[in-house]
Amino acid sequence: MSFPHLKDAVDSLLGEVSHATGRILDRALAGYDISLEEGARLFDASGTDLPVLCAVADYLRRKAVGDVVTYVVNRNVNFTNVCVKACGFCAFSRGHLAEEGYFLPLEEIRRRAEEAWEMGATEVCVQAGLAPGMDGWHYVKLCKAIKEAVPDLHVHGFSPEEVLYGSTLTGVTIKEYLLALKEAGVGSLPGTSAEILVDEVRNQISPGRIPTAKWVELIQTAHEVGIPTTSTIMYGHLESSYHKAAHLGILRDIQRRTGGITEFVPLSFVYEEAPVYYRKKLPGLRAGATGAEVMKMYAVSRIMLNNWIPNLQVSWVKEGPKFSQIGLMAGANDFGGTLINESISTAAGASHGQLMKPSQFRSLIREMGRIPAERTTTYEKIRVFETEDNPVDLLDQIENPEERFGSYRALTKLKEYRFKDFYRARKTS
């Protein structure tokens, strides 16, 4: 069947693409890795270049991973919001004597893990602040506590910043600490703490944060000892197009060397409550990414990483469910996790993060003409929903998630978990 008018329209659109963009996209479609300079050029795409950029990314996605869009049933456990660092973009952290500072004991973390398992979760994602006075082996003990309570639950934790903190406090090497975490049952590490892997930018938005070289070393060491990781970027603040391309290039180089990255997750800067934004101390700081920037991030990420990291995740917490759907048109193939309790983005002002029910994932994915599937943390498919039948999972039956599971705001007000009491007890013991 011929559609002459449609062909004319498509040919017209392609004819409007700038020569530089067209040449880069043609190379990508031929299977080549594009350079950092070419990636930066794509991040600057505008006008008719933008829809064609997204269409090419979508085509590469279809060739690489097909039409299945995955999600994972998981629970976040941000066990403390007290941190020795003062990152400008972080509205989650509190000082050690702050009234809203909390620290969850091991028995509460075990309870949350057990509750997640009973609700059908296959993963618990554990990340938190770097609490002063904390036992350096706490991360290992925490993981052991979860695995003793729920042996088959995948522990996705801890961030590179946390692993470095534990290594520093205990005096062992990063490799030794990672091996201890692996023995305790850690299944994978979140590739967070990355922000932008360009130190001139990192030193402005998060001075004192783990430097780029140390982040790369830690991620590669995790892969070396057999712990896979995810990878992330945070954008929409001070970074340039070249900074974003350079960040993607670093991830691509790591994956070439180790093959240990399971997914890439772009995270746009949530600015509303971020100290670095409301204090107005950084000239040129943007109020998060624009819609066009988000689409370009998904598209360019797919194009630059397609040969090496096949899984690209939208962030419904940062962008909301509706805009995340649109990200599926620009190269993404994963919708992330149910989360149940997300605290870090929520504290920064994000409107989403408490819970995305499995049935909601399936509905959003089907609306885009794609096939939903539940996966494990490491992208093994558990259930593929080829037909329109929609089973009711336990999480689908939760009417009031905050009442059932708690929330960040409520947690900061619970007197029983006050960090200042925990801290004083340790100081006097």
Secondary structure, 3 states (H helix, E strand, C coil): CCCHHHHHHHHHHHHCCCHHHHHHHHHHHCCCCCCHHHHHHHHCCCCCHHHHHHHHHHHHHHHHHCCEEEEECEEEECCECECCCCCCCCCCCECCCCCCCEECCHHHHHHHHHHHHHCCCCEEEECCCCCCCCCCCHHHHHHHHHHHHCCCCEEECCCHHHHHHHHHHHCCCHHHHHHHHHHHCEEEECCCCCCCCCHHHHHHHCCCCCCHHHHHHHHHHHHHCCCCEEEEEEECCCCCHHHHHHHHHHHHHHHHHHCCEEEEEEEECCCCCCHHHHCCCCCCCCCCCCHHHHHHHHHHHHHHHCCCCCCEECCHHHHHHHHHHHHHHHCCCEEEECCCCCCHHHHHCCCCCCCCCHHHHHHHHHHCCCEEEEECCCCCEEEECCCCCCCCCHHHHCCCHHHHHCCHHHHCCCHHHEHHHHHHHHHHC
